[in-house]
Amino acid sequence: MRKTFIAEREDRPGAAWLDRFRAGRAEAARWYIGEGPQAPPTAAECRAALRQHMPELLPRYDEACGMVGSDDLAHRILSHYRPASRPQGCSQAVWLGPDGPALVRNYDFPLEVVTGRIELTAWSGRRVIAMAQRPWGGCLDGMNDDGLVASCTLGGIGRRGVGFAIILVLRYVLETCRSVGEARAALCRLPVTQLHNVTLLDASGDHATLFLGPNRKPAVTRRRTCTNHQERVSAASRSALRERVLTDALAAPSTTLATLQDRFFEPPLYARRADFTTVYTAVYRPAAGRVDYLWPGHRWTQSFEHFVPGSYTHDYGDLHDYGDLR
């Protein structure tokens, strides 16, 4: 299976964004509504929630809604407020040794659903490089030009509440925060719709992993490894196994940033399931303002000093129909 990734600079959403949104609206609606019986909130409720919790994003949201016109469902989709729950994989680790600090992460998800768009944006003066994900503003991981990195993983399944999709929450943090301390404070007050973990790193080497979710108090930890569980998980789970592999790698005296990156391309961290594939590996280096997007045999480097638009198509080969995400 093949997938194309595109890198573009788009300071603010405009005509090109509108064309992309219209082309992907049906898929975005499926993401937002899901298959459950719960009715989505009204567009007015969505805007009110955004104004209450993330008012700094409201001008950009209103601009996007103005571009799509009187499409009520589109306004709700664009808010990222109370979307349907979705499982995802992911493993990530913070490196503080030579060539660091760095955050290394694998993103695991169905290939056909991932947007595959690397963006350099400047919504309100602060530049952000992020792996964007539908439909407006969302990002899976990213870095701003103050040297703050944020990346998310699923924190568990089966719990849903009233809040925002984590991909917009990450955007908010990168748009408004300069350091791990500021981002930590923001994440502790923002409601999210399902269990998620967010790892933060800044250019100073300060770092944190937060366990977030509906109906729980945010937990702030200094963990340098993170997979798909929070405080408690079965020792036999795949998520626990992946975390142990990363913890052992960081503790090994022979580990370097290069060997840590290589470990992300090996099982159990690297997934070749048809329904959950390791889509890409990202290595963020906030002190250098640089990110390397990695695939087996290919490295694509972007930075604030030298952001190069372009595209890359990766061939994932034959994927398997078995395995256990958890």
Helices and strands as residue ranges (DSSP letters): E 2-9, H 15-33, H 43-53, G 55-57, H 58-68, H 72-79, E 91-95, E 102-109, E 117-121, E 128-132, E 139-144, E 148-154, H 166-176, H 180-189, E 196-202, E 207-212, E 219-221, E 225-226, H 238-251, H 257-263, E 277-285, E 290-295, E 298-303, E 310-315
